[in-house]
Amino acid sequence: MDWTDRGIVLSARKHGETSLIVQLLTEQHGRHAGLVRGGNSSRARGLYQPGNLLSAHWRARLAEHLGNYSCEMITGSAAALLDDGGKLAALSAAAALAEAALPEREPHQDVFENFSALIAALSAPDWPPAYVRFELGLLASLGFGLDLERCAATGANDNLAFVSPKTGRAVSLSAGEAWRDKLLALPAFLLGDAKPAQGEVAQGLALTGYFLERHVFAPHGKKLPAGRVRLGERLASR
C-alpha cells in the first residue's frame, strides 16, 4: 500500500530516540498519521513544524498499519510566523483543532483548502476574521454548519444579530431582542466582507467555539484543545 499526496503538518511527536509520528492533513486522504524514521534529527526536525506544506509519500504493508512517511518541503509556513505570537497561536490552534476534530483517514478536501487559505491569510495583518471563517468551515465540513442566511423566526435576511444556540440558525434583532441573554451574538463581519468592529472577532470565536464544544468535543467527553483556548484568550478584545 502506498500513495503520494500534499499534506499540512498538524503535529509531530517523538517516537523512540530518532523517529517521529507525524500527523498530516492531506488533500486526498484526510488526517493521516505515519512514522518518520530519523525525523527527530537536527537536520529534519524543521520540516515537521505545524503549518508546513509537504509532499508526502506514505507506504505500509497493509492499509490498517501506521505506515512510514517520507516527505519533502513544498512551503515552510511555520518559520515565517515565529516573530508574531498571535499568528503563530492561530496556526497552532487551527492545527490542534483539525487533529482533534477530524476523523482519521476520512477525506476532507474542503478543510485542507480552508486551512491553506488560512495560512495564506496569516501573511496579512488583518488575519483574525480568516481564522473565525476557518472554524465555521470546519463545523460545516463535519456536518454542523451554521445557517446564517436568514432569520429562523421571520425568514427575513436583514438585521441579523443573533444565533440560536439550539439550532445554529440566525435570528434578527427584532425577533431576538426579548431573548438576547439566551442567544449568541452574530458579528456583522460574518455576513459580508466588512472589517470587524471592536469585539466582533471575540464574538465570532465565542460563536464557533460554542458549537465546536457542543457538537464535536462534548459528545466524546472532550473540551476545546488548549491551543484554541489560548487563542481565544489572546483575541478576547479584538
Contacts in CASP RR format, 6 or more apart in sequence:
PFRMAT RR
TARGET T0000
AUTHOR 0000-0000-0000
METHOD contacts of the structure
MODEL  1
MDWTDRGIVLSARKHGETSLIVQLLTEQHGRHAGLVRGGNSSRARGLYQP
GNLLSAHWRARLAEHLGNYSCEMITGSAAALLDDGGKLAALSAAAALAEA
ALPEREPHQDVFENFSALIAALSAPDWPPAYVRFELGLLASLGFGLDLER
CAATGANDNLAFVSPKTGRAVSLSAGEAWRDKLLALPAFLLGDAKPAQGE
VAQGLALTGYFLERHVFAPHGKKLPAGRVRLGERLASR
1 59 0 8 1.000
1 60 0 8 1.000
1 61 0 8 1.000
1 62 0 8 1.000
1 63 0 8 1.000
1 65 0 8 1.000
2 57 0 8 1.000
2 58 0 8 1.000
2 59 0 8 1.000
2 60 0 8 1.000
3 28 0 8 1.000
3 29 0 8 1.000
3 57 0 8 1.000
3 58 0 8 1.000
4 55 0 8 1.000
4 56 0 8 1.000
4 57 0 8 1.000
4 58 0 8 1.000
5 26 0 8 1.000
5 27 0 8 1.000
5 28 0 8 1.000
5 29 0 8 1.000
5 55 0 8 1.000
5 56 0 8 1.000
5 58 0 8 1.000
6 26 0 8 1.000
6 27 0 8 1.000
6 53 0 8 1.000
6 54 0 8 1.000
6 55 0 8 1.000
6 56 0 8 1.000
6 74 0 8 1.000
6 112 0 8 1.000
7 24 0 8 1.000
7 25 0 8 1.000
7 26 0 8 1.000
7 27 0 8 1.000
7 53 0 8 1.000
7 54 0 8 1.000
7 55 0 8 1.000
7 56 0 8 1.000
7 112 0 8 1.000
8 24 0 8 1.000
8 25 0 8 1.000
8 26 0 8 1.000
8 51 0 8 1.000
8 52 0 8 1.000
8 53 0 8 1.000
8 54 0 8 1.000
8 95 0 8 1.000
8 112 0 8 1.000
8 115 0 8 1.000
8 116 0 8 1.000
8 119 0 8 1.000
9 22 0 8 1.000
9 23 0 8 1.000
9 24 0 8 1.000
9 48 0 8 1.000
9 49 0 8 1.000
9 50 0 8 1.000
9 51 0 8 1.000
9 52 0 8 1.000
9 53 0 8 1.000
9 54 0 8 1.000
9 78 0 8 1.000
9 95 0 8 1.000
10 23 0 8 1.000
10 24 0 8 1.000
10 25 0 8 1.000
10 31 0 8 1.000
10 50 0 8 1.000
10 51 0 8 1.000
10 95 0 8 1.000
10 96 0 8 1.000
10 98 0 8 1.000
10 99 0 8 1.000
11 22 0 8 1.000
11 23 0 8 1.000
11 50 0 8 1.000
11 95 0 8 1.000
11 96 0 8 1.000
11 99 0 8 1.000
12 20 0 8 1.000
12 21 0 8 1.000
12 22 0 8 1.000
12 23 0 8 1.000
12 36 0 8 1.000
12 39 0 8 1.000
12 48 0 8 1.000
12 49 0 8 1.000
12 50 0 8 1.000
13 20 0 8 1.000
13 21 0 8 1.000
14 20 0 8 1.000
14 40 0 8 1.000
15 21 0 8 1.000
15 35 0 8 1.000
15 40 0 8 1.000
16 40 0 8 1.000
17 40 0 8 1.000
18 37 0 8 1.000
18 38 0 8 1.000
18 39 0 8 1.000
18 40 0 8 1.000
18 41 0 8 1.000
19 35 0 8 1.000
19 36 0 8 1.000
19 37 0 8 1.000
19 38 0 8 1.000
19 39 0 8 1.000
19 40 0 8 1.000
20 35 0 8 1.000
20 36 0 8 1.000
20 38 0 8 1.000
20 39 0 8 1.000
20 40 0 8 1.000
20 48 0 8 1.000
21 33 0 8 1.000
21 34 0 8 1.000
21 35 0 8 1.000
21 36 0 8 1.000
21 66 0 8 1.000
22 33 0 8 1.000
22 34 0 8 1.000
22 35 0 8 1.000
22 36 0 8 1.000
22 48 0 8 1.000
22 69 0 8 1.000
22 71 0 8 1.000
23 31 0 8 1.000
23 32 0 8 1.000
23 33 0 8 1.000
23 34 0 8 1.000
23 99 0 8 1.000
24 31 0 8 1.000
24 32 0 8 1.000
24 33 0 8 1.000
24 34 0 8 1.000
24 54 0 8 1.000
24 56 0 8 1.000
24 69 0 8 1.000
25 31 0 8 1.000
25 98 0 8 1.000
25 99 0 8 1.000
25 102 0 8 1.000
25 108 0 8 1.000
25 111 0 8 1.000
25 112 0 8 1.000
25 115 0 8 1.000
26 32 0 8 1.000
26 56 0 8 1.000
26 112 0 8 1.000
27 109 0 8 1.000
27 112 0 8 1.000
28 107 0 8 1.000
28 109 0 8 1.000
29 58 0 8 1.000
29 105 0 8 1.000
29 107 0 8 1.000
30 102 0 8 1.000
30 104 0 8 1.000
30 105 0 8 1.000
30 106 0 8 1.000
30 107 0 8 1.000
30 108 0 8 1.000
30 111 0 8 1.000
30 112 0 8 1.000
31 98 0 8 1.000
31 99 0 8 1.000
31 102 0 8 1.000
31 103 0 8 1.000
31 104 0 8 1.000
31 105 0 8 1.000
31 106 0 8 1.000
31 108 0 8 1.000
32 58 0 8 1.000
32 104 0 8 1.000
32 105 0 8 1.000
33 66 0 8 1.000
33 104 0 8 1.000
34 58 0 8 1.000
34 66 0 8 1.000
34 67 0 8 1.000
34 68 0 8 1.000
34 69 0 8 1.000
35 66 0 8 1.000
35 67 0 8 1.000
35 68 0 8 1.000
35 69 0 8 1.000
36 44 0 8 1.000
36 48 0 8 1.000
36 68 0 8 1.000
36 69 0 8 1.000
36 70 0 8 1.000
36 71 0 8 1.000
37 68 0 8 1.000
38 44 0 8 1.000
39 45 0 8 1.000
39 47 0 8 1.000
39 48 0 8 1.000
46 52 0 8 1.000
46 78 0 8 1.000
46 79 0 8 1.000
47 54 0 8 1.000
47 71 0 8 1.000
47 73 0 8 1.000
48 71 0 8 1.000
49 76 0 8 1.000
49 78 0 8 1.000
49 79 0 8 1.000
50 78 0 8 1.000
50 91 0 8 1.000
50 92 0 8 1.000
50 95 0 8 1.000
51 76 0 8 1.000
51 77 0 8 1.000
51 78 0 8 1.000
51 91 0 8 1.000
51 95 0 8 1.000
51 119 0 8 1.000
52 73 0 8 1.000
52 75 0 8 1.000
52 76 0 8 1.000
52 77 0 8 1.000
52 78 0 8 1.000
53 73 0 8 1.000
53 74 0 8 1.000
53 75 0 8 1.000
53 76 0 8 1.000
53 77 0 8 1.000
53 116 0 8 1.000
53 119 0 8 1.000
54 71 0 8 1.000
54 72 0 8 1.000
54 73 0 8 1.000
54 74 0 8 1.000
55 71 0 8 1.000
55 72 0 8 1.000
55 73 0 8 1.000
55 74 0 8 1.000
56 69 0 8 1.000
56 70 0 8 1.000
56 71 0 8 1.000
57 69 0 8 1.000
57 70 0 8 1.000
57 71 0 8 1.000
58 67 0 8 1.000
58 68 0 8 1.000
58 69 0 8 1.000
59 67 0 8 1.000
59 68 0 8 1.000
59 70 0 8 1.000
60 66 0 8 1.000
60 67 0 8 1.000
60 68 0 8 1.000
77 91 0 8 1.000
77 119 0 8 1.000
77 122 0 8 1.000
78 88 0 8 1.000
78 91 0 8 1.000
80 123 0 8 1.000
81 87 0 8 1.000
81 88 0 8 1.000
81 91 0 8 1.000
81 122 0 8 1.000
82 88 0 8 1.000
86 231 0 8 1.000
86 234 0 8 1.000
87 122 0 8 1.000
87 127 0 8 1.000
89 227 0 8 1.000
89 230 0 8 1.000
89 231 0 8 1.000
89 234 0 8 1.000
90 118 0 8 1.000
90 122 0 8 1.000
90 127 0 8 1.000
90 128 0 8 1.000
90 131 0 8 1.000
90 231 0 8 1.000
91 118 0 8 1.000
91 119 0 8 1.000
91 122 0 8 1.000
92 227 0 8 1.000
92 231 0 8 1.000
93 131 0 8 1.000
93 225 0 8 1.000
93 227 0 8 1.000
93 228 0 8 1.000
93 230 0 8 1.000
93 231 0 8 1.000
93 232 0 8 1.000
94 115 0 8 1.000
94 118 0 8 1.000
94 131 0 8 1.000
94 134 0 8 1.000
96 225 0 8 1.000
96 226 0 8 1.000
96 227 0 8 1.000
96 228 0 8 1.000
97 135 0 8 1.000
97 138 0 8 1.000
97 212 0 8 1.000
97 224 0 8 1.000
97 225 0 8 1.000
97 228 0 8 1.000
98 111 0 8 1.000
98 115 0 8 1.000
98 138 0 8 1.000
99 225 0 8 1.000
100 217 0 8 1.000
100 222 0 8 1.000
100 225 0 8 1.000
101 138 0 8 1.000
101 142 0 8 1.000
101 212 0 8 1.000
101 216 0 8 1.000
101 217 0 8 1.000
102 108 0 8 1.000
102 111 0 8 1.000
102 142 0 8 1.000
108 141 0 8 1.000
110 137 0 8 1.000
110 140 0 8 1.000
110 141 0 8 1.000
111 137 0 8 1.000
111 138 0 8 1.000
111 141 0 8 1.000
114 133 0 8 1.000
114 134 0 8 1.000
114 137 0 8 1.000
114 138 0 8 1.000
114 141 0 8 1.000
115 134 0 8 1.000
117 130 0 8 1.000
117 134 0 8 1.000
118 127 0 8 1.000
118 130 0 8 1.000
118 131 0 8 1.000
118 134 0 8 1.000
121 127 0 8 1.000
121 130 0 8 1.000
121 131 0 8 1.000
122 130 0 8 1.000
126 195 0 8 1.000
128 196 0 8 1.000
128 201 0 8 1.000
128 235 0 8 1.000
128 238 0 8 1.000
129 189 0 8 1.000
129 195 0 8 1.000
129 196 0 8 1.000
129 201 0 8 1.000
131 205 0 8 1.000
131 231 0 8 1.000
132 190 0 8 1.000
132 201 0 8 1.000
132 204 0 8 1.000
132 205 0 8 1.000
132 208 0 8 1.000
133 190 0 8 1.000
135 205 0 8 1.000
135 208 0 8 1.000
135 209 0 8 1.000
135 212 0 8 1.000
136 145 0 8 1.000
136 146 0 8 1.000
136 190 0 8 1.000
136 208 0 8 1.000
137 145 0 8 1.000
138 212 0 8 1.000
139 145 0 8 1.000
139 146 0 8 1.000
139 208 0 8 1.000
139 211 0 8 1.000
139 212 0 8 1.000
139 215 0 8 1.000
139 216 0 8 1.000
140 146 0 8 1.000
142 215 0 8 1.000
142 216 0 8 1.000
144 211 0 8 1.000
144 215 0 8 1.000
144 216 0 8 1.000
145 168 0 8 1.000
145 211 0 8 1.000
146 163 0 8 1.000
146 168 0 8 1.000
146 169 0 8 1.000
146 170 0 8 1.000
146 207 0 8 1.000
146 211 0 8 1.000
147 167 0 8 1.000
147 168 0 8 1.000
147 169 0 8 1.000
147 170 0 8 1.000
148 160 0 8 1.000
148 163 0 8 1.000
148 169 0 8 1.000
148 170 0 8 1.000
148 186 0 8 1.000
148 190 0 8 1.000
148 191 0 8 1.000
149 157 0 8 1.000
149 170 0 8 1.000
150 156 0 8 1.000
150 157 0 8 1.000
150 160 0 8 1.000
150 170 0 8 1.000
151 157 0 8 1.000
151 160 0 8 1.000
151 170 0 8 1.000
151 171 0 8 1.000
151 172 0 8 1.000
151 175 0 8 1.000
152 164 0 8 1.000
152 167 0 8 1.000
152 169 0 8 1.000
152 170 0 8 1.000
152 171 0 8 1.000
153 171 0 8 1.000
153 172 0 8 1.000
153 175 0 8 1.000
153 176 0 8 1.000
154 172 0 8 1.000
154 174 0 8 1.000
154 175 0 8 1.000
156 172 0 8 1.000
158 172 0 8 1.000
159 172 0 8 1.000
159 173 0 8 1.000
159 174 0 8 1.000
160 170 0 8 1.000
160 171 0 8 1.000
160 172 0 8 1.000
160 173 0 8 1.000
160 186 0 8 1.000
160 191 0 8 1.000
161 171 0 8 1.000
161 172 0 8 1.000
161 173 0 8 1.000
161 176 0 8 1.000
161 185 0 8 1.000
161 186 0 8 1.000
162 170 0 8 1.000
162 171 0 8 1.000
162 172 0 8 1.000
162 173 0 8 1.000
162 176 0 8 1.000
162 179 0 8 1.000
162 180 0 8 1.000
162 183 0 8 1.000
162 184 0 8 1.000
162 185 0 8 1.000
162 186 0 8 1.000
163 169 0 8 1.000
163 170 0 8 1.000
163 171 0 8 1.000
163 183 0 8 1.000
163 184 0 8 1.000
163 185 0 8 1.000
163 186 0 8 1.000
163 207 0 8 1.000
164 170 0 8 1.000
164 171 0 8 1.000
164 183 0 8 1.000
164 184 0 8 1.000
165 182 0 8 1.000
165 183 0 8 1.000
165 184 0 8 1.000
165 210 0 8 1.000
165 214 0 8 1.000
168 211 0 8 1.000
170 186 0 8 1.000
171 183 0 8 1.000
171 186 0 8 1.000
176 183 0 8 1.000
184 206 0 8 1.000
184 207 0 8 1.000
184 210 0 8 1.000
185 203 0 8 1.000
185 204 0 8 1.000
185 206 0 8 1.000
185 207 0 8 1.000
186 203 0 8 1.000
186 207 0 8 1.000
187 196 0 8 1.000
187 197 0 8 1.000
187 199 0 8 1.000
187 200 0 8 1.000
187 201 0 8 1.000
187 203 0 8 1.000
187 204 0 8 1.000
187 207 0 8 1.000
188 194 0 8 1.000
188 196 0 8 1.000
188 197 0 8 1.000
188 200 0 8 1.000
189 195 0 8 1.000
189 196 0 8 1.000
189 197 0 8 1.000
189 200 0 8 1.000
189 201 0 8 1.000
190 204 0 8 1.000
190 207 0 8 1.000
196 238 0 8 1.000
198 237 0 8 1.000
198 238 0 8 1.000
199 237 0 8 1.000
199 238 0 8 1.000
200 238 0 8 1.000
201 235 0 8 1.000
201 238 0 8 1.000
202 232 0 8 1.000
202 235 0 8 1.000
202 236 0 8 1.000
202 237 0 8 1.000
202 238 0 8 1.000
205 231 0 8 1.000
205 232 0 8 1.000
205 235 0 8 1.000
209 224 0 8 1.000
209 228 0 8 1.000
212 224 0 8 1.000
212 228 0 8 1.000
213 223 0 8 1.000
213 224 0 8 1.000
217 223 0 8 1.000
217 224 0 8 1.000
223 229 0 8 1.000
END
